[in-house]
Amino acid sequence: MKLFLISLSSLLLFVNACCSKPALDKDSMITIIETNCWLNLMPGGKPSFHYSGVFAVKREFYDQINFTAVKVYYKDEIIHQSKPILQLYDENINDTTSLVRLNFYSEQGIKVTEKMMTAESADFHFIFHIGNDIVEKHLKDIPITRAY
C-alpha cells in the first residue's frame, strides 16, 4: 500500500509538471546595467539630487513595461522616491533584437536633504510592472558622487 501511494504521488507530480504553464522567470526579464547618483553642489544654484542609469528588458516585454518607482535608501531609511523618466538607449530595434536598452533618470530639482548630504552611498530599489507581474531589482552601495 505504501509503495502504491508513493507511485501515485510521483505520477501526480509528473502529470502536474507536464501540464502546467511554464512560469515566467521574473528575475531575467530585466537587467540593470548601470546606476549612478550624485549631488549637484555647484555654486550659484540650489543643491539637487540626481540619479541615472541604463537597464535592459527582453524585447518581448518592451511594449508592456512600466518603470513605476525608484526608491533610494540610506541605512535602511528611504531618502527619495520617484518615477523615473525613460529614454531609448538604442533606436535600432528590429526583429533580431533580443534586448532593448533604456536610459532612466530622475526629474530635475530634487531637494537635497541632510541625510543625502551625510550619505557616502545609497541602496536602490527599482520597481517595474510588466503586464500583471511586478519585477523588483535591488542594488546596494551605489556611491553618491558630489559635483562642486
C-alpha positions in Angstrom: 0.0 0.0 0.0 2.8 2.4 0.9 4.5 1.7 -2.5 1.2 2.3 -4.3 0.8 5.8 -2.6 4.4 6.8 -3.4 3.9 5.7 -7.0 0.6 7.6 -7.2 2.1 10.7 -5.7 5.0 10.6 -8.1 2.6 10.1 -11.1 0.5 13.1 -10.0 3.6 15.3 -9.6 4.8 14.3 -13.0 1.4 15.0 -14.7 1.1 18.3 -12.9 4.6 19.3 -14.1 3.9 18.3 -17.7 0.5 20.1 -17.8 1.4 23.3 -16.0 2.1 26.5 -17.9 5.8 27.5 -17.5 6.2 30.3 -15.1 8.0 33.4 -16.3 11.4 34.0 -14.8 10.8 37.5 -13.5 14.4 37.9 -12.5 15.6 37.5 -16.0 13.1 39.9 -17.7 15.1 43.0 -16.7 18.7 43.6 -16.1 20.1 46.7 -14.5 23.2 47.6 -16.5 24.3 50.8 -14.8 23.2 53.1 -11.9 24.7 56.4 -10.9 23.7 59.1 -8.3 25.1 62.4 -7.4 24.6 65.6 -5.6 24.9 68.8 -7.6 26.5 71.2 -5.2 27.8 73.7 -7.7 27.8 77.4 -6.6 25.1 79.6 -8.0 22.2 77.3 -7.7 20.3 75.2 -5.1 21.8 71.8 -4.3 20.0 69.0 -6.1 20.0 65.1 -6.0 20.1 63.2 -9.3 20.2 59.5 -10.4 20.5 57.9 -13.8 21.3 54.6 -15.4 20.6 52.0 -18.0 18.5 48.8 -17.9 17.7 46.2 -20.5 14.4 44.4 -20.9 13.7 41.4 -23.1 12.2 42.6 -26.4 9.1 40.5 -25.9 8.2 42.6 -22.8 9.3 46.0 -24.1 5.7 47.1 -25.0 4.4 46.1 -21.6 7.0 47.6 -19.3 6.1 50.3 -16.8 9.0 51.5 -14.6 6.9 52.7 -11.7 9.4 53.7 -9.0 12.9 54.2 -7.9 13.4 54.2 -4.1 16.7 55.3 -2.7 17.7 54.2 0.8 20.4 55.3 3.2 20.9 53.0 6.2 17.6 51.3 5.6 15.7 54.6 5.6 14.1 55.9 2.4 15.6 59.3 1.4 14.0 59.6 -2.0 11.3 58.1 -4.2 10.2 59.0 -7.7 9.0 57.7 -11.0 12.0 57.8 -13.4 12.0 59.4 -16.9 12.8 56.9 -19.6 14.5 57.3 -23.0 15.5 54.6 -25.5 19.2 53.9 -25.3 19.4 52.5 -28.9 16.9 53.5 -31.5 17.7 50.5 -33.7 15.1 47.9 -32.5 14.4 45.2 -35.1 13.2 41.6 -35.2 16.6 40.3 -34.3 17.0 42.5 -31.2 16.7 40.3 -28.1 17.2 43.0 -25.5 16.0 46.6 -25.6 18.1 49.1 -23.5 16.6 52.2 -22.0 18.2 55.1 -20.1 16.4 56.2 -17.0 17.0 59.4 -15.0 15.5 61.5 -12.2 13.5 64.6 -12.6 15.4 67.9 -12.2 15.5 69.9 -8.9 15.2 67.1 -6.3 15.9 68.9 -3.0 18.9 67.7 -1.1 18.2 66.5 2.4 20.5 66.4 5.4 20.7 62.6 5.1 21.7 62.9 1.5 24.5 65.2 2.5 25.9 62.7 5.0 25.5 59.6 2.9 28.5 58.3 1.0 26.5 55.6 -0.8 22.8 54.6 -1.2 20.8 51.4 -1.9 18.4 51.4 -4.8 15.1 49.6 -5.1 13.7 49.5 -8.7 10.0 48.6 -9.3 8.7 47.6 -12.7 5.3 46.4 -13.8 5.2 44.1 -16.8 1.6 43.2 -17.6 0.3 41.8 -14.3 3.7 41.0 -13.0 5.8 43.1 -10.6 9.6 42.9 -11.0 11.8 44.3 -8.3 15.5 44.8 -8.5 17.8 45.9 -5.7 21.3 47.4 -5.9 23.4 48.1 -2.8 26.2 50.6 -2.0 25.9 52.8 -5.1 28.4 55.7 -4.4 26.9 59.2 -4.2 29.2 61.5 -6.1 29.4 65.2 -5.3 29.8 67.7 -8.0 31.2 71.0 -6.8 
